[in-house]
Amino acid sequence: RDIKLQTLKREVYLAYYNLSYAKNKERSYQYLDSLYQNFAHAAKRRFELGETNYLEMITAQSKQKQLETLYRQSQQEVMMFNALLKKIVQVDEITVQEEPLQKLSMQSLTINEDAGLLYFEQSKSYYEARLQQEKQSLLPDLSLQYFQGTNDGLNKNLIGYQFGLKIPLLFSGNTSKIKASKIAQDIVEQQHQDYKSKWQAEQEALFAKLQQYNEAVIYYQTQGKQLSEEILKTGERTFKEGEIDFFQYIQSIEISKDIELTYLDNLNGYNQTIIAINYLILD
């Protein structure tokens, strides 16, 4: 039951934050799609007026179609994760707030709290109790009874005790049961140790992956975000002032947005890894 609950929680969190990630990515592509539509329209108009060449116009149109495709794909991704989340929580409609993708925190989970490990601990207790019960069945069963009655012939009350001793006749059969219980106990113990080793190895692998994502996220938060904004702002200013041409401007926008989209990818990877750690369940 605990494992099923942990699995459900993990699936809900994974789907929810994938949906949040998809919505943020959709907004970025929506911005780029709108920007390139304006560029394509302006480039066509400038070509018609003889202010630019044919290559600039078709390049703008090509970029606009490319971003339009990416934008539509991001919309489909939002629909896909929205449908998945509704399926998991079993509702007809669900609303996820439009907000920046948040960086999740790690829970202070230890292996001793793991649902799978608790299952093996309970199994070990069960087989230990079963083994003790089988061993107990080999011991003689002693009984003591107290009785009190009357004897008409002697005309007196009689008081006495009766001892009983039951010895198991099927000794070999009980011995086989003990051996079977001991084997079952040893198997559970081995499974327990294997599970523990795999759990720790999986956690170490997830921590290594988390460190990689975390470095990328920290870079964006400390340097990348400011750099992206500066590239975009400088590109817009210098293009308007005629210091750079259309192709250089397009390149500056792509660099700026690539930094932002890469950050979203890394932040989503970080969050997915955090969820995997917080709800670590071995398949």
N, C-alpha and C positions, 0 to 999 in steps of 0.2 A: 504493500500500500504506500509506504514512504517513497519507494523507488518510483512508482507511478506518479506520485505527486511531484517529485523532483523533476521527472521527465516532462510533465505538463508545464511546470513553471519555466523550465528551460525553453521549451518550444514557444511559449507565449512571449517571453522576453526576446528571443531571437527574431521572431516574426515582427514584433512591434518595432524593434530598433532597425531592422532591415527596411521596414516601411518608412520610418523617420528618415533614414539615410536616402532612400529613393526619392522622397519628397524634396529633400534639400538638393539633391542632384538635379531633379526636375526643374527647380527654380533657377539653378545656374544655367542650364541649357535653354530655359525659357528666355532668360536675359540675353544670351548669346544669339538665339534665334531672332529675337526682336531687333537686336543690333545689326545683324547681318542682313535682315530684310531691308532695313533703312539704307544700308550700304549698297545693296544690290540695286535698289530703286534709284539712289543718287548716282551710282556709276552709270546706269543706263541713261539717265537724264544728261549727265555730263558728256557721254559719248555722242548722244544725239545733238548736243550743242557744239560738238567738236572740241571740247575741253580736255578730253582724255582719249586713250586709244582703246582698240577693241579688246586687247588682252586684259586690261584692267576690268572691263565690264564683265567678260565671261568668267574671270577669276572670282569677282564678287558674287556672281550668280552661282558658281560652283560651290563656293564656301557656304552660301546661304542654303543651298539644297542639302549640303552635308550636315549642317547644324540643325536643319529642320528634321532630318532623319533621326539624328541623335536625340532631339527633343521628343519626338514621337515614341522612340524606344524607351526613354525615361518615363513617359506617361504610362506605357504598357507595364513597365516594371512596378510602378506605383499600384496599378490595378491588380497585378499579380500578388504582391505582398499584402494588399488590402484583403483580397479574397482568401489568402492563406490564413491571415489572422482571424477573419470571421469564421473560417472553418474550424480552427483550433478552439476558439471560445464559444463556438456554436451560437452565433447571433446572426440576424439578418442584415443589420447595419452597424457600422462602427465608425467613430470619428477620432482622428488623430490630430492633435493641435499642430498648427503651422508654427514651428519654432526651430531655431538652430539646433543642429545635432549636438547632444550633450555628451560629455565624457563620463563614463560610468565609474563607480568605485568598486573596489574589491571587498568582499565579505571576509571576515576572519574565520574561514572554514578550516578545520583540521580533519585529518583522516579519521579520527575517532568519531566524528559526527557524520561520516558518510553513511548513506542508507544501505549501500551494498555491504559495507563492512559490518554494520549492525545486523544484517541478515545472517552473515556467517557466524557472528558471535552467538546469535540465538540458536543457530543450527548446532553449534558446538555444545551449547548447554543442553540441548535436547538429547543429543547422542550420548553425552556424558551421563545424564540421568537414566537413559535407556540401558547403558552398560552396567550401571550400578544395580539397576533393577534385575538384570539377567544374572549378575553375580550373587545377588541376594537369594535368588531362586535355588541356588546350590546348597544353601545352608539348611540344616535340620530345622523343622518348625516345632518349637516347644510350646506346649499349652498347659495351663493350670486351671483347674475348675474347683470351686468350693461348693459343697453340698451339705444340706441339713435335712434330716427326716426323722421318722419315728418307727419303732419296731414293736408291734403289739405283743410278740412273744416275750420279748425282754422287758417290755413295759418301760421303755426309756427312749430318750431322744438320742439320735445318732448324728454326729458331726464328722465330716471327713474332707479330704482333698484328693483330687484325681489328676495325675500328671499324664500328659500325652506327648508323644514324640513321632513326628512325621518325617520320614527320610525320602528324598526324591528318588524315584525309581528310574526315570529317564535321564540319567546323569549325562550320557553322551550327547543326547539331543540338546540339553541345556548348554553344554560346553560349546556346541556348534553355534548356538545363538550368541554366546558371548564373543566367540571369534568373529562372527559376522558384524556384531555391534562395534567391536574394536576396529575392524577394517573400515567400517562406515565412518567412525570417528576420525581415523587417520586420514581418510580421503577428504573429509570436510576441513581438517586442519591444513592439509596441503593446498586445497582450493583457497582457503583463507590467506595463506602466505603468498600464493600466486596472485591473488586479487590485490593484496596490499602492495606487492612489488610493481604490478602493472599500474595501479593507481598513482603511486609515487613517480613512476617513469612518465606517465601521461601528464601529471602536474608539472614536472620539470620541463617537458617539451612545450607545454602551454606558456610557462613563464618565459622561456627563451623567445617564443614568438611574440609574446606581449612586449618584451623589451625592445624588439625591433620596431613594432608599431609605435611604442611610446616615444622613442627617439625621433621618429618622423613627425609625430604630433607636436612634441615640444619644439622642434625646429620651426614648424609653421607658426605656433603661438608666440614664439619669441622673435622670429625673424621673417619667416615666409609671408605671413599675412601683411606686414608692413611693406615688404618688398613687392608683393603682388599689387597692392593698392598704389604704390608709387609708380610702378611700371605702367599701369592703366592710366593714371592721372597724367603722367608725363607724355605718354603716347597721344592722348587726346589733345593736350595743349600744343605739342610740337607739330601735330598734323594740321591743326587749325591755323597755326602760324606759318605753315609751309616749310618747316625745317626738315620734315620727313615725308616720303611719298606714301601712296596708298598701301603698297605692299609692306612697307616697314610698320605702318600703323596696324595692319592686320596681324602681323607677326607679334607685335607687342601685346595685343589683346589676347592672342592665343597663349602666349607665355604666362600672362597674368592669370588667365582662367585655368590653365593646366596646373598651376601651383595650387589653386583653390580646390580643383577637382581631385587632385592627388591627395590633398589633405583630407577630404571627405572619405576617400577610399581607405586611407590609413586609420582615420578615426573610427570608421565602421569596423575595420578589421580589429582594432583595439577593443571596441565594445563587444564584438562577437567573441573574442578571446576571454574577456572578463566574464561574460555570461557562461562560457564553457568551464571556466575555473570555479565560479560561484556555484554552479550546478553540475559538478564533475560526476558523470555517470559512465561507467565502462559498458560498452555494448557486448 
